[in-house]
Amino acid sequence: MFKRSMRIVIALTTVLAAFGFVAPVGVNAQAVCLADVPAAIKWLSAFQNDDGGFTNGFAPESDFGTTADTQVAITTAGDEIGDYVKAGKTTLDYLTDQVMAGKADTAGKLGKLLLALANTGASVSEFATHNLIAETQAAIEKLADASDLYSLAYAVLGLKAVGAEVPEVAITTLLENQVAESHGWGFAKGNAADTNTTALVVQALVAAGAEFDKAAVLEYFKAAQNEDGGFPYQKPSDYGTDSDANSTAGVSQALIALGESLEDWNNPDQALATFQQANGSFTFQLAAPADSILATVQAIPVLCGNSLVSEEATAEATPAQ
């Protein structure tokens, strides 16, 4: 499902191919990932609750979006999600229970859910008594006002991950709300561009096969990148422009989706690896070391060379100016 980085050496690729390495599931993460991904996943596993879900670190209860993201992280790192069980419950059990309870009620949640289910073989048109494809398509229509471009992009990525049709209004809304001055995207219509929303929208547009000015977007990313190879949320910003793990991970995924070599971008994935702490977790920023579930979950797929776009949909490389 997910795009793999080309940094895997030819010899290793040959060995993995002999064992049928055609998808991330079932492959030893340490052999193909930067940093100590198994340690990161082991650290994360301690935060699984008895309902099978994962907390986001801000409240003890399981969080829908974080649980879906964690399932994506674990499977793209090569682990079987079924191996992570708490009190007899898996993450898939938690997500199923939440859907049945009507909790998957926004475009963003549905998009993340579809991404999480894409590798499971689950029937998304008949999942926990719900037709997730139809519900996601309907949720997209509600965001035609561009009030939440971040969630809209997630919905597009989710639908494409399961091979479903994306409503035309989704792509039109995304394209029409690009910030003219910077060529990035903000969280909602009228907002200044930020790297996180831009990275997600770019992946959604690539996944959908939409035409847009890739060179201009790359210029936006170039202007936002720091000398350490990482990325901040915004630049300039009243809150500082230090690189953070989440922004660096998000932009790296967008660059992978655009067909860019991360080596040509001062190795932001290697910069991301430096955010890992001794206990396996990742910190949000290096200047203020602290365990972060959200940073850890978002870092793992990138460190294993994955974007949120299928390999078939990945754009051809466009040189940065």
Phi, psi and omega in degrees: 000317190257152180288129178260145179291152179271011181282351177294126184293156185300319181299316180293321179300320180297317180296315181295323179298327179296337179259013176077040182282087180240355179207158186293336185291133173090005181256139178298117186298321185298331183289335187234000185246150171285161178060187181260079183296318177304322178293324179295317180291322177299318178297316180299323185300336179291346183257014174280133181268171182295341177274001179094346181273177181239141175285156175270359179094348180260341177213150184291335183290155177295145181244131185301306183298318180295321179295317178297316179297322179294321178297318177298315181299314183295316182288324179288339176278354176102006179265156175274124183297333180292347178281349183256099186231138176226123181054036178081005183246138174258172176299324179295324175299315180299313181297321178298314179298321180293320178295315180297331179274003178078021184275343177273078193239013177227161180299321181295314179296316181295321178297315178296322179297316179297321176298320180291328184272348188301330181262003188265343184082006180290148176278106184282346177272349176218065184248117179051046180069012181241148170263094187295329179294310180298321181291323178292318178299320178292321179295327178297319181302328181288345182257017178295346178276002178063030181281347181204080182291332180296310179293324179299317179296320178298321180296319178297314180298319179296314180298317180293327181297330180255011175075026183262161180286138178259125177304137183302328182298333180295312182291319179300315181297317179296313183294322183285348183248021171290136181285118187298321185293322186250341184073013174258192179230144173259171183302322181216167179307129179092348179278151174294151181295146172224155186293326183293310179294318180300316181298319181288318179297317179302315179297322179295317180294320177296315181300323182277354181072026181282149177270129175205167184281091183295323181298321180293321178294320178297325176295322177298314180296320179299318181292333182272340186289142177268167182295336180281000179095346182271182183227145172265176178292315178214156173211119000286166180206142177288348184255013179095159184234025174297147176297144174231156186297317184294315180293319180296319178294315182297313180294322177301319178297320178296319179295319177299315180297327179279000179081016181279146172276124180294337176296327179285353181244035177059032172050064178297334177292324176289324175298320179298323181299333181287350179278355181284139180259172186300331182274002178102339181285170175245143176266153179293313177225148183291329183289342181225073184302127179196141178300133179224116177296315183295319178295320181295315180298319183283333182287323189304309181301319181295318181295342175257015173080020187252139166256188178263014183247140178297151183301324182293332184269352185300135183287158173290151182298140176236114184302138175286142181274000000 
